Amino acid sequence: MTQDNDALTVGQMLLKHGISRRGFIQYCTAVASSLALPPWMGPAMAEQLRSGPRPSVVYLSFQECTGCLESLTRSFSPTIENLIFNTISLDYNDTLMAASGEAAEAARNKAMQDNFGKYVLVVDGSVPTDAGGGYCMAGGRSAVDILREAAKGAAAIVCVGTCSAFGGIPFADPNPTGAWPVSAIVGDKPIINVSGCPPIPEVITGTLLQFVSTGRVPDLDEHRRPKVFFGNSIHDRCYRRPFYDQGKFAKSFDDEGARNGWCLYELGCKGPTTYNACATLKWNGGTSFPIESGHGCLGCSEPGFWDKGSFYSALSSAAWGKAGESTPLRVLEVGAGAAAVGAALGLAAAGSARLRQHRSEQQTDDETTGG
Ligand code: FSX
């Protein structure tokens, strides 16, 4: 984020940090492989990135706990973390940047003007719309206002975390701030959702690197998540799955089944309805993931995860059956309509009514299906 570095190409920046051309190609090849891209894409990505200026990234944070950024900066491999930060030009992030106040605002404005139409907008946190947007303000402006302005010149928006992707915990009942996901506010830009509370750091960096090196939005699922990371349920890839198939379930966290590593389904594990890469990429350098540590999956990468009932109640078969058509998809549809017709604070006025409608539809669905 220093001025000296602004003029450097990615190749020059990497050399400055002692990363060889060969090392960078190897890294890009590994990323391409993890993204299931053809083998030739790795070197192609590396060459494209090395020869050009670093793509500008503007990173906004709204209603969130900073867990997403903590996840990203605690990436298991400092090399990978450094690579992504050397590969992009992170022109604005109010937590990481040295500048503050007007200097920070000026840096954001400059990046947006200089790279209009080309920068990647990363957003974490949900967007509050009640109280005239007053629940989340920076520099005297509401989150809605800042988001809309930044979205105008963005090539694409990457929503990091369940809060920006689906509303997350701030959106949970009773949603006291009128929080919405980014897709409810911005309806005319490509949006890539990297959900999880927080997301897996390598999923964030892999998604960003793929987009900035190819300029293409990856294949997305119905919740706009990259299929390469969110294409399988936790249950599909869980090492405890054979116990499920044999009908061997832990009944409490300290019974013989738990000690034997049996399936945690009856203890409330949400793995069957949760799509993410935790069971394959794992966390902390591939050390473990919640199920491997003896606790069920909370389903944090799914829309509405906080309001779906107890984390410790077994999934009903009806809930499992509904997994592919989960209710929050409707929120996004409503949101897209709202983005088309609503001025920033007009949306705020309508937000609570829509939320009540959404909750009532969810309740009706649950009563109908017995979920
Ligand atoms: Fe939300 Fe992220 Fe959970 Fe926290 O930025 S997805 S509350 S880990 O911090 O937005």
Boltz pocket constraint, residues with backbone or C-beta under 6 A from the ligand:
constraints:
  - pocket:
      binder: B
      contacts: [[A, 63], [A, 64], [A, 65], [A, 66], [A, 67], [A, 68], [A, 69], [A, 124], [A, 125], [A, 126], [A, 160], [A, 161], [A, 162], [A, 163], [A, 164], [A, 168], [A, 169], [A, 196], [A, 197], [A, 198], [A, 199]]
      max_distance: 6.0
